[in-house]
Every structure is written in C-alpha cells, then in structure tokens.
Amino acid sequence: MSTMLDVIRFRIMIAPYLLEILFWCGAAGTVYGSYWLYQHDNWVWWIALVCGTLATRVVFEFGLLAFRSYERLVEIRDSLTAK
C-alpha cells in the first residue's frame, strides 16, 4: 500500500517505466518497418534497421537521462543527510 501512496504523492515516478515500454514499442516498430521494406524489395531496409534502431535508442536515452539524473541526485542528498 505504501508504494501506491508513494506513486500517488509523486515520490515515485512512473514516466521512466513508460518510456522503457515505449522504447520497446519503437524498436519493434523499427524492426517491422524494416521487414516491410524488405518484403517490398526496397534495398534501404538494412539502413532503416540499423539507423532506426540506433536512433530510437538515442532518443529514449535522452528522455531517460533527466529521470536517472534526478534519482542519482536524490541518492546523493540522502547519503549526505544520513551522516
């Protein structure tokens, strides 16, 4: 129950988890798009597969960067107040 209360009171953020789910959806979409290009005899399918997957990863890493930084700052704050 305390976890749900922490989520409701914004002590635990759910956006990083949603971003991870969206990343996997984006990666699956990139693979499907590349497969679609392959099936339609388009030679660019391998570029879409490599660059699309890499671009999806980079975009979501930038999104997660803010949340991970905040988590580390909270850890630093807690370690300083514990002394």
Secondary structure, DSSP 4 states (H G I P E B T S, - for coil): -HHHHHHHTTSS-SHHHHHHHHHHHHHHHHHHHHHHHHHTT-TTHHHHHHHHHHHHHHHHHHHHHHHHHHHHHHHHHHHHHH-
